[in-house]
Amino acid sequence: AFPKAEGGTFLCQIKFMDDEPKPANAHTKVALLATLLQNMGVGSGVSNVPVPGVNVRFHTVNLQESCNAFLDSERGEKAWFGAPRDVDMALLPGGTAQYADVPYHVTDYSTAPIPDTIILGGDARRWNPPDTRHLEDAVTGIPVGRRADVLYFLHTAHVGGPISDRERAKIGARKKPFVKPAVMKYVLHFADGESVDIPVVLEEHIDHWAAESAVSLPGARVGWRGTLEGLEEENAVIFSMQARNPRPDVEITSIDLVRVGRRAVPAILGITLGEIVQ
């Protein structure tokens, strides 16, 4: 219970369980608590919960050497999912900027024909936009060389195979339940030779880049939205996903980006490491 202006209290009850019946609930509860504390301006008592803008020191990762596509269709052939000029991402600010309270560095080469984003394609994948089929479905060895308590990923996707109404009706069913699929994974490689996968699940951490309304997901916040002329009544949406590092005491040497499944073509624009400040 926290004091409320002019008397009374604000009561928040969140039950954290050692063995969550639904694993996704654990992340949702932490995100809920972090957002509540952030909105209330609380920082000193939440040293174990990363709250961007309150108790996290950030370090952006340089993706420049790994980029393989363009945000602006006028600067290169491998443009944003093959989109024409009026529906590309030229309006997205380049350089270091805040997205959902997290600083990301978006590769900025507005004056040169050098790729500034990463798109995971693949020529044998169903539902791929034609202009992404020549792109690799994995980008490996992005150098890091730093420890982290938490990681942040700025991404979105072209979703060619969305979850159907029939599949959605089977989520949580007793017999043959439908589980939302992962569309990619971030693979963390550590200095001791071990590695850990961080899955990115459709409609949980990532979704289609064009939507009528830009809303946050259970495991990701809206990082940026833009009104593009060619999208008519839709918005361009990019998501900021937060993930705890299961091995915060070991240096991350590199990160791989790997597409999983056929439903979506992911686009990755930024990666940031976070260190919780006591």
C-alpha positions in Angstrom: 0.0 0.0 0.0 1.3 3.4 -0.9 0.1 6.9 0.3 -2.3 8.6 -2.1 -2.8 12.4 -2.4 -5.4 13.9 0.0 -5.7 10.8 2.1 -6.3 7.1 1.3 -3.9 4.6 -0.2 -3.2 2.9 -3.5 -3.2 -0.9 -3.0 -1.4 -3.2 -5.4 -1.4 -7.0 -4.9 0.8 -9.1 -7.2 1.4 -12.7 -6.2 4.8 -13.9 -7.3 5.0 -17.6 -7.4 8.0 -20.0 -7.4 6.2 -22.2 -9.9 3.9 -20.2 -12.2 1.2 -22.3 -13.8 1.7 -20.2 -16.9 5.3 -19.2 -17.3 4.4 -16.0 -19.3 2.7 -14.7 -16.2 6.1 -14.2 -14.4 7.3 -11.7 -17.0 3.9 -10.0 -17.1 3.9 -9.5 -13.3 7.4 -8.1 -13.2 6.6 -5.7 -16.1 3.4 -4.6 -14.3 5.3 -4.0 -11.0 8.1 -2.1 -12.8 5.6 0.1 -14.7 3.7 0.9 -11.5 6.9 1.8 -9.6 8.1 3.9 -12.5 4.9 5.9 -12.8 5.1 6.5 -9.0 8.7 7.7 -9.2 9.9 4.9 -6.8 13.5 3.8 -7.3 15.4 3.3 -4.0 13.4 0.2 -3.0 13.4 -1.7 -6.2 17.0 -2.5 -6.8 16.2 -6.0 -8.0 13.6 -4.9 -10.5 15.0 -3.1 -13.7 13.0 0.1 -14.3 14.2 2.1 -17.3 14.7 5.7 -16.3 14.9 4.8 -12.6 17.6 2.3 -11.7 19.2 1.0 -14.9 22.5 2.1 -16.5 22.5 1.5 -20.3 25.0 0.5 -22.9 24.0 0.4 -26.6 25.3 -2.3 -28.9 26.7 -1.4 -32.3 24.8 -3.2 -35.1 26.4 -1.3 -38.0 28.6 -4.1 -39.3 25.7 -6.6 -39.2 23.0 -4.5 -41.0 21.8 -6.0 -44.3 18.8 -3.8 -45.3 17.6 -0.2 -45.5 15.0 1.8 -43.7 14.7 4.2 -46.6 13.7 2.8 -50.0 15.4 5.6 -51.8 18.9 4.6 -50.5 19.1 1.0 -51.4 17.5 -2.0 -53.2 17.0 -4.0 -50.0 14.5 -1.7 -48.5 12.0 -2.1 -45.6 10.2 -5.4 -46.5 10.2 -4.3 -50.1 8.0 -1.3 -49.3 7.7 1.7 -51.6 8.8 5.2 -50.5 5.5 6.2 -48.8 5.5 3.1 -46.5 9.2 2.7 -45.6 10.7 3.7 -42.3 12.6 6.8 -43.4 10.9 8.8 -40.7 12.4 6.7 -37.9 15.1 8.9 -36.2 18.6 7.6 -36.6 21.4 7.7 -34.1 20.9 7.3 -30.3 17.3 8.1 -29.1 14.9 7.0 -26.4 12.3 4.3 -27.2 10.0 3.3 -24.4 12.4 4.9 -21.9 15.4 2.9 -23.2 18.2 4.5 -25.3 18.9 2.5 -28.4 21.3 3.3 -31.2 19.7 3.0 -34.6 22.4 2.8 -37.3 22.4 6.2 -39.0 23.8 6.6 -42.5 21.2 9.0 -44.0 23.8 10.4 -46.5 25.3 7.1 -47.7 24.0 3.9 -49.3 25.0 1.8 -46.3 22.5 -0.7 -44.8 21.0 0.5 -41.5 18.8 -2.3 -40.2 18.8 -6.1 -39.9 16.0 -8.2 -41.6 16.0 -12.0 -41.2 14.6 -13.4 -44.4 15.3 -16.7 -46.2 14.4 -17.9 -49.7 12.6 -21.1 -48.5 10.2 -19.4 -46.1 6.5 -19.3 -46.7 4.8 -15.8 -46.4 8.1 -14.0 -47.1 7.8 -10.6 -48.8 9.6 -11.2 -52.2 12.3 -8.6 -51.5 13.4 -10.4 -48.3 14.0 -13.9 -49.7 17.6 -13.1 -50.7 18.5 -12.2 -47.1 19.9 -14.7 -44.6 17.7 -16.0 -41.9 20.4 -15.6 -39.3 23.0 -12.9 -38.4 25.7 -14.2 -36.0 28.6 -12.9 -34.0 27.4 -9.4 -33.1 30.2 -8.4 -30.7 29.3 -7.3 -27.1 32.1 -7.8 -24.6 30.1 -6.7 -21.5 28.0 -8.1 -18.6 24.4 -7.3 -18.3 21.5 -7.7 -15.8 18.9 -7.1 -18.4 18.7 -6.8 -22.2 16.5 -4.6 -24.4 15.7 -5.4 -28.1 14.1 -2.9 -30.5 12.4 -4.9 -33.2 9.2 -5.5 -35.3 8.2 -7.9 -38.0 6.3 -8.5 -41.2 3.8 -11.1 -40.1 2.6 -13.1 -43.1 1.1 -15.9 -41.0 -0.8 -14.3 -38.1 -2.5 -16.4 -35.5 -5.9 -17.5 -36.8 -9.2 -17.3 -34.9 -9.2 -21.1 -34.8 -5.8 -21.2 -33.3 -6.6 -18.5 -30.8 -9.7 -20.4 -29.6 -7.4 -23.3 -28.6 -5.0 -21.2 -26.5 -5.2 -22.7 -23.0 -7.4 -25.7 -24.1 -7.1 -28.9 -22.1 -6.5 -31.1 -25.2 -4.0 -30.1 -27.8 -3.7 -26.5 -26.7 -2.3 -24.0 -29.2 0.9 -22.3 -28.0 1.9 -19.0 -29.5 4.9 -19.6 -31.7 8.3 -18.0 -31.5 9.3 -16.2 -34.7 13.0 -15.6 -33.8 15.4 -15.9 -31.0 18.4 -14.0 -29.6 21.3 -16.3 -28.7 23.6 -15.0 -26.0 27.1 -16.4 -26.1 29.1 -16.1 -22.9 32.8 -15.9 -22.1 32.8 -19.3 -20.5 31.6 -21.0 -23.7 28.0 -21.4 -22.7 25.0 -20.0 -24.6 21.4 -19.1 -23.8 18.4 -18.6 -26.1 15.9 -15.8 -25.6 12.8 -16.6 -27.7 10.7 -13.9 -29.3 7.0 -15.0 -29.3 4.4 -13.7 -31.7 1.9 -11.4 -30.1 3.8 -11.6 -26.8 7.1 -9.9 -27.7 6.6 -8.9 -31.4 3.9 -8.3 -33.9 3.2 -6.9 -37.4 4.8 -3.6 -38.1 1.6 -2.0 -39.4 -1.5 -1.8 -37.2 -4.7 0.2 -36.9 -3.7 1.0 -33.2 -0.3 0.9 -31.7 -0.6 -1.0 -28.4 1.9 -2.6 -26.1 2.2 -6.4 -25.9 2.4 -8.6 -22.7 6.2 -8.7 -23.1 7.0 -5.6 -25.0 6.2 -1.9 -25.0 5.5 0.3 -28.1 8.9 1.9 -28.7 8.0 4.1 -31.7 4.9 4.7 -33.8 4.7 6.7 -37.0 1.9 7.8 -39.3 3.0 6.9 -42.9 1.2 8.3 -45.9 1.0 4.9 -47.7 -0.5 3.1 -44.7 -3.8 5.0 -44.8 -5.4 4.4 -41.4 -2.7 2.2 -40.0 0.4 3.1 -38.0 4.0 1.9 -38.2 4.9 0.2 -35.0 8.2 -0.8 -33.4 8.4 -2.7 -30.1 10.9 -2.6 -27.2 11.3 -6.0 -25.5 12.9 -6.4 -22.1 14.5 -9.7 -21.1 16.4 -10.6 -17.9 19.8 -12.1 -18.4 19.9 -15.5 -16.7 23.6 -15.3 -16.3 24.4 -11.7 -15.3 27.7 -12.5 -13.7 29.3 -13.7 -16.9 30.4 -11.5 -19.8 28.4 -11.7 -23.0 30.9 -12.0 -25.8 28.4 -11.9 -28.7 24.8 -12.2 -29.8 23.2 -14.1 -32.7 19.9 -13.2 -34.3 18.1 -16.3 -35.7 14.7 -16.5 -37.4 12.5 -19.4 -36.2 9.5 -20.8 -38.1 7.8 -19.3 -41.1 5.1 -17.0 -39.9 7.1 -13.7 -39.7 10.1 -11.9 -41.1 11.7 -10.1 -38.1 13.5 -6.7 -38.3 16.0 -5.7 -35.6 16.9 -2.1 -35.2 18.7 -1.9 -31.9 20.0 -3.8 -28.9 20.8 -2.3 -25.5 22.4 -3.8 -22.4 21.2 -2.8 -18.9 23.0 -2.8 -15.6 20.9 -2.4 -12.4 22.2 0.3 -10.3 21.9 -0.3 -6.5 
